[in-house]
């Protein structure tokens, strides 16, 4: 749940603080008199959540005069609001000049220690946007005193004999960051004597991010030696934490270490994918009486969660992809179980269909593939070498790293222009590179790019990403004249289209169309009975509303087919 964003008025609050004492506790009467920073709707949600808190949680806020005062003021006001919502949350502020800061190795402002009497969990930077979600969950976990890790992860952590310090670099607009950050927090709670966790906001701590070579988030560094890109399933993260080696080194593959299902369960319907199509399918299936489960390899929402602005969803003039996903997921959870970070590794088709994950073997009567699509790569020299360290597909996640820096956006569709506008808004120097002489994006986006005076290099394609150690530019080819030249830049955001995620479809032999999408009929049936496709994996118009419609159609077709199969089986049994 995205609770809030950073406010410009945080600086006033910072300057109003008396900074003469090295340590001070916020008086209750001052907190009661101030205006709320947290919106009323979020206050109601948090009040209910905090009723479940058990042990008190002290939040120690370290700040320094003249250091990120706007963000320090925001953090101070936010935590003060939390103390008003629960007697189990308290705020103590410590100056960075105090001996305690040096003893704890704290040099950045703001830094928040969470329950420092029991754990070494710290947030470096203001807990805004997606970070707020992690911050609230960490408070709840610290209060309960339980990590919430699965037994396999707890057993693995029990073997840990050496100290581990985990840094997770995040940004407020990254929907994938909370999952990885909470992995670190849970590990620190499970083994507090050996594991410490630090969540670092990149835009406020750019020097720290640059020191560790952060070019994309989430970026995790363990013991200053093992670097991991992206969000990971809990088991994979835990294995890497304990072994201090990458999952690829541990298993020889990119899959989760272990990989064996712990148990077997039955469901009428398994839905693979937690994007708009999968969420809609879950709602319609459960309402039709099919016991269902949604299995999502990452977090719910798919690419929508990383979309900065959504302006074509009926009933909403404008919203962020993250907020829209929050609404869709909250609605779906009222009906159906959603298992995030549980990738399906294999599908087997027999009298029952089996979906194998690292945790569970699901046996079901029907299955919906809503695995979505992934971004296409340029396929040029240097692209893979700088992926996650200068080359990105997610402006919403990684854009904060490029404030006051020069970036190139490659593409001419809606996503490319939306990314360019988002990056310009963040303060980046943006140039759009498009291989044609006209955009295919919606007219209002084209007008916005023109209004913002964002330069466009027409009839140009990237032929190489340049740099040694750090990305320094791109090589461009004129598609009309063939002439080549180099363009200096610090980052490249690729938005040239998508390709369907068909690994599981190909595994079971589903028919694909000429463009490599899962082939379906009007009712979303695939070439194998009782397996259905929905959303971006089937190609066509890749929009939120069409994906949700396809998900609903697939669920109702599955319901009708299963009822027909039941009648046919009953009839066969009655025949002599």
matplotlib code that plots the C-alpha trace (Angstrom):
import matplotlib.pyplot as plt

x = [0.0, 1.6, 0.8, 2.3, 5.0, 7.7, 6.5, 8.1, 7.1, 9.4, 12.1, 10.1, 9.6, 13.3, 14.3, 11.8, 13.4, 15.6, 18.9, 20.8, 20.3, 21.9, 18.9, 15.3, 11.9, 9.0, 6.5, 2.9, 1.3, 3.4, 2.5, -1.2, -1.1, 0.5, -1.3, -1.3, 1.1, -0.4, -3.7, -6.9, -7.6, -4.2, -4.5, -7.6, -5.7, -2.7, -4.8, -6.3, -3.0, -1.3, -3.9, -2.1, 1.3, 2.7, 6.0, 6.9, 9.0, 11.3, 12.3, 15.6, 16.0, 19.5, 19.7, 22.3, 22.0, 22.3, 22.1, 19.0, 16.9, 13.8, 13.9, 14.7, 11.7, 9.5, 10.7, 10.3, 6.7, 5.9, 7.1, 5.4, 2.2, 2.8, 3.3, -0.1, -1.6, -0.1, 1.2, 3.5, 5.5, 7.9, 10.3, 13.7, 15.9, 19.7, 22.0, 24.7, 27.3, 26.4, 28.8, 26.1, 26.1, 29.8, 29.5, 26.8, 28.6, 25.8, 26.9, 23.8, 20.7, 18.0, 18.7, 16.1, 17.0, 14.1, 13.9, 17.6, 17.5, 16.7, 17.7, 20.1, 17.6, 18.1, 16.4, 18.8, 16.6, 13.0, 10.5, 8.3, 6.3, 7.0, 9.6, 6.7, 5.2, 8.5, 8.8, 5.4, 5.8, 9.2, 7.5, 4.9, 7.5, 9.7, 6.8, 5.7, 9.3, 8.8, 10.4, 7.5, 10.0, 9.0, 10.4, 12.9, 14.4, 14.5, 16.3, 18.8, 19.4, 19.9, 23.1, 24.6, 27.7, 29.2, 27.9, 26.1, 25.3, 22.7, 22.3, 19.2, 19.3, 15.7, 13.7, 10.3, 8.8, 10.1, 7.3, 9.8, 11.9, 9.7, 9.8, 13.6, 13.9, 11.5, 13.6, 16.5, 14.4, 13.0, 16.5, 17.6, 14.7, 15.3, 19.0, 19.5, 22.8, 24.3, 22.3, 21.9, 19.8, 20.0, 17.5, 19.1, 17.1, 19.2, 18.2, 19.1, 22.3, 23.7, 27.3, 26.6, 24.8, 27.6, 30.2, 28.4, 27.9, 24.1, 22.5, 19.2, 17.0, 16.5, 20.2, 21.4, 24.9, 25.8, 29.0, 30.2, 31.1, 28.1, 26.0, 22.5, 20.2, 16.4, 13.8, 14.2, 12.1, 12.6, 14.4, 16.9, 17.7, 18.2, 20.5, 22.7, 22.8, 24.0, 26.4, 27.6, 27.5, 25.0, 22.2, 23.8, 27.0, 25.0, 22.8, 24.3, 21.1, 19.1, 16.4, 15.7, 18.1, 16.5, 13.6, 11.7, 8.0, 7.3, 3.7, 0.9, -2.4, -5.5, -7.4, -10.1, -8.1, -4.5, -3.8, -0.2, 0.5, -0.7, -1.1, -4.5, -5.5, -4.7, -6.3, -9.5, -9.5, -9.2, -12.1, -14.4, -13.4, -13.9, -17.3, -18.3, -17.4, -14.0, -11.5, -8.5, -5.0, -2.9, 0.8, 3.0, 6.8, 7.4, 4.9, 1.4, 0.6, 3.1, 4.3, 1.4, 3.0, 6.0, 4.0, 4.4, 1.1, -2.1, -4.5, -6.7, -8.3, -12.0, -13.3, -9.9, -8.7, -5.2, -3.5, -0.2, 0.3, 1.2, -2.1, -4.1, -2.4, -3.1, -6.8, -7.0, -5.0, -7.0, -10.2, -8.8, -7.6, -11.1, -11.9, -8.8, -5.4, -2.5, 0.9, 3.6, 7.3, 6.2, 7.3, 5.9, 8.8, 7.0, 3.5, 2.4, -0.8, -2.7, -6.1, -5.2, -2.9, 0.1, 1.9, 5.2, 6.7, 9.7, 7.3, 4.2, 2.9, -0.5, -2.9, -5.8, -8.7, -7.9, -5.1, -5.0, -1.7, -1.5, 2.2, 2.3, 5.1, 8.6, 10.5, 12.3, 16.0, 18.0, 20.3, 23.3, 26.9, 27.3, 23.6, 23.8, 27.1, 25.5, 22.1, 21.3, 24.2, 23.2, 20.8, 17.2, 13.7, 12.0, 12.1, 9.8, 12.3, 15.7, 15.0, 16.0, 19.6, 19.7, 18.7, 20.9, 22.4, 22.0, 19.9, 18.6, 15.1, 14.9, 11.5, 8.5, 5.4, 3.4, 5.8, 8.8, 7.2, 5.8, 9.3, 10.8, 8.3, 8.8, 12.6, 12.3, 10.1, 12.8, 15.4, 17.2, 18.4, 16.4, 16.8, 14.4, 15.9, 13.4, 14.1, 11.2, 10.2, 7.1, 5.9, 3.2, 2.3, -1.0, -1.3, -1.5, 1.9, 3.4, 2.1, 3.5, 6.9, 6.8, 5.7, 8.5, 11.0, 12.5, 14.9, 14.1, 16.6, 14.4, 15.4, 18.0, 18.7, 21.2, 23.8, 26.0, 26.1, 29.5, 31.7, 34.4, 33.4, 30.7, 28.3, 29.5, 27.2, 25.6, 26.5, 23.7, 23.0, 20.9, 18.4, 18.1, 21.8, 23.5, 25.8, 27.0, 27.9, 28.3, 26.1, 27.4, 25.0, 24.9, 22.0, 19.8, 16.1, 14.9, 11.2, 10.9, 8.0, 7.3, 7.5, 5.2, 6.4, 5.8, 8.3, 5.6, 3.4, 6.2, 7.0, 3.7, 3.4, 0.8, 0.3, 1.8, 0.7, 3.0, 4.2, 5.1, 2.0, -0.1, -2.8, -6.4, -9.9, -12.5, -13.2, -9.5, -9.1, -5.7, -4.7, -4.8, -8.1, -8.5, -5.5, -6.5, -4.6, -5.3, -3.7, -0.5, 0.8, -1.8, -0.7, -3.2, -3.9, -1.8, -3.8, -5.0, -8.7, -8.3, -6.2, -8.8, -11.6, -9.6, -8.9, -12.6, -13.5, -10.9, -12.3, -15.9, -14.9, -13.0, -16.1, -18.4, -16.0, -15.5, -19.3, -19.6, -16.9, -18.6, -21.9, -20.2, -18.4, -21.6, -23.4, -20.6, -21.0, -24.8, -24.4, -24.6]
y = [0.0, 3.3, 5.5, 8.8, 10.7, 13.0, 16.5, 19.8, 21.2, 18.8, 21.4, 23.8, 21.0, 20.3, 23.9, 24.3, 21.6, 22.5, 20.8, 21.8, 18.4, 15.3, 13.2, 14.0, 12.4, 14.0, 15.3, 14.0, 17.4, 18.7, 15.7, 16.2, 19.8, 19.3, 18.6, 15.0, 14.1, 10.6, 10.8, 10.0, 6.8, 5.5, 6.4, 4.2, 1.3, 1.8, 2.1, -1.3, -2.8, -1.5, -3.1, -6.3, -4.9, -6.8, -5.4, -1.7, -0.6, 2.4, 4.3, 6.1, 8.9, 10.2, 13.6, 16.2, 19.9, 20.8, 17.2, 16.3, 18.5, 18.2, 14.4, 14.5, 16.7, 14.4, 11.4, 13.2, 14.1, 10.7, 8.8, 11.4, 10.5, 6.8, 7.5, 9.1, 6.0, 3.5, 3.6, 0.8, 3.1, 5.7, 8.2, 9.3, 11.6, 11.6, 14.1, 12.8, 14.6, 12.4, 9.6, 7.0, 7.8, 7.1, 4.0, 2.6, 3.7, 6.1, 9.0, 9.6, 11.7, 10.7, 7.2, 5.3, 2.4, 0.1, -1.5, -1.1, -2.8, -6.1, -5.8, -4.0, -2.9, 0.6, 2.7, 5.2, 7.8, 9.0, 6.1, 7.4, 5.8, 2.1, 2.3, 3.3, -0.2, -1.8, 0.5, -0.4, -4.1, -4.0, -2.3, -5.0, -7.8, -6.2, -5.8, -9.4, -10.7, -13.3, -13.3, -14.9, -16.9, -20.3, -23.3, -24.2, -20.7, -20.8, -24.1, -22.7, -19.6, -21.8, -23.1, -19.6, -19.2, -15.8, -12.3, -10.9, -7.3, -6.8, -3.6, -3.3, -0.2, 0.9, 3.8, 5.1, 4.4, 0.8, -1.8, -4.7, -3.2, -4.0, -7.7, -7.8, -5.3, -7.4, -10.5, -8.7, -7.5, -11.0, -12.5, -9.8, -10.7, -14.4, -14.2, -10.8, -11.8, -12.4, -10.6, -6.8, -5.1, -1.7, -0.3, 2.5, 5.1, 5.8, 9.4, 10.7, 8.7, 8.8, 8.7, 5.5, 4.0, 4.9, 3.4, 0.0, 0.3, 0.6, 1.1, -0.5, -1.4, -3.4, -4.0, -6.1, -6.2, -8.8, -8.3, -5.7, -8.7, -10.4, -8.2, -9.4, -7.6, -7.7, -9.1, -12.7, -15.5, -15.9, -19.3, -18.0, -14.9, -17.0, -19.5, -16.7, -15.0, -18.1, -19.3, -15.8, -17.1, -16.4, -18.8, -19.6, -20.7, -22.8, -24.6, -24.0, -22.4, -19.3, -21.1, -21.2, -23.3, -26.5, -26.5, -29.4, -28.9, -29.3, -30.5, -31.3, -29.5, -29.6, -26.7, -26.6, -23.9, -22.7, -19.3, -18.7, -14.9, -12.1, -9.3, -7.7, -10.8, -13.2, -11.1, -10.7, -14.5, -15.2, -13.0, -14.5, -18.1, -17.9, -16.2, -19.0, -21.5, -22.7, -23.1, -21.2, -19.9, -17.3, -18.1, -15.1, -15.4, -11.8, -9.4, -8.8, -6.3, -7.3, -4.4, -2.3, -1.9, -0.2, 2.2, 5.8, 7.1, 5.3, 7.6, 5.3, 3.1, 3.7, 5.5, 7.0, 10.2, 9.6, 7.3, 5.6, 1.9, 1.1, 2.6, 0.8, -2.5, -1.9, -1.6, -4.6, -6.8, -5.8, -6.7, -10.0, -11.0, -10.8, -13.8, -15.8, -16.8, -15.0, -16.5, -14.0, -15.0, -18.5, -19.3, -22.2, -24.3, -27.0, -28.0, -31.6, -32.6, -35.8, -36.6, -33.7, -30.9, -30.4, -27.1, -27.5, -24.7, -24.7, -25.0, -26.9, -29.4, -28.1, -30.6, -28.9, -29.6, -26.6, -24.0, -20.4, -19.1, -15.4, -15.1, -11.8, -10.4, -9.1, -6.2, -6.8, -6.2, -4.3, -7.3, -5.0, -5.3, -3.9, -4.1, -7.3, -6.2, -3.0, -4.4, -3.2, -0.9, 1.7, -0.2, -0.4, -1.2, 0.4, 4.2, 4.2, 1.9, 3.4, 6.9, 8.4, 7.5, 9.8, 13.2, 15.8, 13.1, 12.5, 9.5, 8.0, 6.5, 4.1, 3.6, 5.4, 3.9, 4.8, 3.3, 5.1, 8.5, 7.9, 7.0, 10.1, 12.4, 10.6, 10.9, 14.6, 15.2, 13.6, 16.0, 13.9, 15.3, 13.1, 12.4, 10.0, 7.8, 6.4, 4.3, 5.8, 9.3, 9.4, 8.1, 5.5, 6.6, 8.3, 11.9, 13.4, 11.8, 13.2, 16.6, 16.4, 15.4, 18.4, 20.7, 19.6, 20.2, 16.7, 16.2, 13.4, 11.7, 10.4, 7.6, 6.5, 3.1, 2.0, -0.3, -0.6, 0.5, 1.9, 2.1, 0.3, -0.3, 2.4, 3.2, 6.3, 6.4, 4.7, 4.2, 5.3, 4.5, 6.7, 4.3, 6.4, 7.3, 4.5, 7.0, 6.2, 8.5, 8.3, 10.0, 10.5, 9.5, 8.0, 5.6, 3.9, 3.1, 0.5, 0.6, -1.1, -3.5, -6.8, -10.5, -13.1, -15.2, -18.6, -20.9, -22.9, -22.9, -24.3, -26.8, -28.5, -28.1, -25.4, -24.0, -20.6, -18.1, -16.6, -13.9, -16.3, -15.7, -18.4, -19.1, -19.0, -18.9, -16.3, -18.1, -18.2, -22.0, -23.1, -26.2, -28.4, -28.9, -27.4, -25.0, -21.4, -18.3, -14.7, -11.3, -10.2, -13.7, -14.1, -11.0, -8.6, -5.2, -5.2, -3.0, -3.3, -3.4, -6.0, -8.2, -8.1, -8.9, -11.9, -13.1, -13.0, -14.8, -17.5, -18.1, -18.4, -20.6, -22.9, -23.0, -23.9, -26.6, -28.2, -28.4, -30.0, -32.5, -33.3, -34.0, -36.1, -38.2, -38.7, -39.8, -42.3, -43.8, -44.2, -46.1, -49.9]
z = [0.0, -1.1, 1.8, 0.8, -1.1, -0.1, 0.8, 0.0, 3.4, 5.3, 5.3, 7.5, 10.0, 10.0, 10.6, 13.4, 15.5, 18.4, 17.7, 20.8, 22.6, 21.2, 22.1, 22.5, 22.6, 20.8, 23.3, 22.9, 23.2, 20.3, 18.1, 18.9, 17.9, 14.5, 11.3, 10.0, 7.3, 6.7, 4.7, 6.6, 4.6, 5.4, 9.1, 9.3, 7.7, 10.0, 13.2, 12.5, 11.6, 14.8, 17.0, 16.4, 17.8, 20.8, 22.1, 22.0, 19.0, 19.5, 16.4, 16.8, 14.2, 13.5, 11.8, 11.1, 10.6, 7.0, 5.8, 3.8, 6.1, 3.8, 4.0, 7.7, 8.4, 6.4, 8.4, 11.7, 10.9, 9.5, 12.6, 14.9, 13.1, 13.8, 17.5, 17.5, 16.0, 18.5, 22.0, 21.1, 18.8, 20.1, 18.6, 19.9, 17.9, 18.0, 16.5, 14.1, 16.3, 19.3, 20.2, 19.6, 15.9, 15.6, 17.7, 15.4, 12.2, 11.2, 8.9, 6.8, 7.6, 8.0, 9.4, 11.4, 13.7, 14.4, 17.9, 18.4, 21.8, 19.9, 16.3, 13.9, 11.3, 9.8, 7.1, 5.5, 3.8, 4.2, 4.2, 1.4, -1.3, -1.7, 1.1, 3.5, 2.9, 3.9, 6.9, 8.3, 7.7, 9.5, 12.5, 12.7, 12.5, 15.1, 17.5, 17.0, 17.4, 14.7, 11.3, 9.4, 7.3, 6.1, 7.9, 5.2, 5.4, 9.2, 9.1, 6.6, 8.7, 11.8, 10.1, 9.8, 11.9, 10.7, 10.7, 7.7, 6.8, 4.1, 2.3, 0.0, -2.3, -3.1, -4.6, -3.5, -6.9, -7.3, -6.8, -6.6, -3.8, -0.8, -1.4, -1.3, 1.5, 3.7, 2.9, 4.6, 7.6, 8.2, 8.2, 10.7, 13.0, 12.7, 13.6, 15.3, 16.7, 13.3, 10.6, 10.2, 7.6, 6.0, 3.5, 1.5, -0.5, -3.6, -4.5, -1.0, -0.8, -4.3, -3.2, -1.2, -4.2, -6.5, -4.2, -4.5, -8.3, -8.0, -11.5, -10.9, -7.9, -5.9, -5.6, -2.7, -1.3, 1.4, 3.4, 0.8, -1.4, -2.9, -5.1, -6.3, -8.8, -8.6, -6.3, -5.2, -3.7, 0.0, -0.3, -2.9, -0.9, 2.3, 0.6, -0.8, 2.5, 4.3, 1.6, 0.6, -3.0, -5.8, -6.5, -9.9, -8.2, -5.7, -8.2, -11.6, -12.8, -12.3, -10.4, -6.7, -4.7, -3.5, -5.9, -4.3, -3.4, 0.3, 0.0, -2.3, -2.4, -4.6, -6.2, -8.8, -10.7, -10.6, -12.1, -13.1, -13.0, -10.7, -13.2, -14.1, -16.1, -13.3, -10.6, -12.6, -13.3, -9.6, -8.7, -11.3, -10.6, -6.9, -7.3, -9.6, -6.9, -8.2, -5.4, -6.9, -6.2, -7.9, -8.2, -8.9, -9.3, -8.2, -6.6, -7.9, -10.6, -13.3, -15.5, -14.4, -10.9, -12.5, -14.7, -13.5, -14.7, -16.0, -17.8, -19.8, -17.2, -17.3, -14.2, -13.3, -15.0, -13.8, -11.3, -10.8, -11.7, -8.1, -6.7, -9.3, -8.5, -4.8, -5.5, -7.8, -5.5, -2.4, -4.3, -5.4, -1.9, -0.7, -2.8, -3.7, -2.2, -3.8, -3.4, -4.3, -4.9, -5.8, -9.4, -11.3, -12.5, -14.3, -15.6, -16.2, -17.9, -17.0, -15.6, -13.2, -14.1, -11.9, -11.3, -9.5, -7.4, -5.1, -2.2, -3.3, -5.8, -6.9, -8.5, -10.2, -12.6, -14.8, -15.2, -16.6, -18.0, -17.3, -17.4, -19.2, -21.3, -20.8, -22.3, -25.5, -25.6, -28.2, -28.8, -29.3, -28.0, -24.5, -23.6, -21.4, -19.9, -18.6, -17.7, -14.2, -14.3, -16.8, -19.0, -17.6, -18.6, -15.6, -15.4, -12.4, -10.5, -11.6, -12.7, -9.3, -10.0, -13.0, -11.6, -13.3, -15.6, -19.3, -20.4, -23.6, -24.0, -26.9, -28.5, -29.9, -28.2, -25.2, -22.8, -24.3, -24.2, -20.7, -19.5, -21.1, -19.4, -16.1, -16.3, -17.3, -14.2, -12.0, -13.3, -15.9, -19.2, -21.6, -25.3, -27.2, -29.9, -32.4, -35.4, -37.4, -38.5, -36.4, -33.1, -32.7, -29.2, -28.3, -29.4, -25.9, -25.0, -28.2, -27.4, -23.8, -25.1, -27.5, -24.8, -22.5, -25.4, -25.1, -28.0, -30.4, -32.7, -35.6, -37.9, -35.5, -33.9, -31.2, -32.5, -29.4, -25.7, -24.9, -21.9, -19.9, -16.3, -16.5, -19.3, -21.3, -24.3, -27.3, -30.9, -33.3, -36.9, -39.2, -40.7, -43.9, -44.6, -42.7, -41.1, -37.5, -34.7, -30.9, -28.3, -24.7, -21.9, -18.4, -18.8, -21.4, -20.9, -23.4, -24.3, -27.7, -27.1, -25.4, -26.0, -24.4, -21.5, -23.0, -21.3, -19.5, -22.6, -24.7, -22.0, -22.3, -26.1, -26.4, -29.9, -30.4, -33.1, -35.8, -33.4, -30.6, -28.4, -26.8, -29.4, -27.9, -29.2, -28.3, -25.0, -24.1, -24.7, -25.8, -27.8, -24.7, -23.0, -19.5, -20.0, -20.8, -21.7, -20.7, -20.9, -22.5, -23.0, -25.8, -27.7, -29.2, -27.6, -24.4, -22.2, -18.6, -19.5, -22.2, -19.9, -17.2, -19.7, -20.9, -17.4, -16.6, -19.8, -19.1, -15.6, -16.8, -19.7, -17.3, -15.0, -17.9, -19.3, -15.9, -15.3, -18.8, -18.0, -14.7, -16.6, -19.2, -16.5, -14.6, -17.8, -18.5, -15.0, -15.5, -18.8, -18.5]

ax = plt.figure().add_subplot(projection="3d")
ax.plot(x, y, z, "-o")
ax.set_aspect("equal")
plt.show()
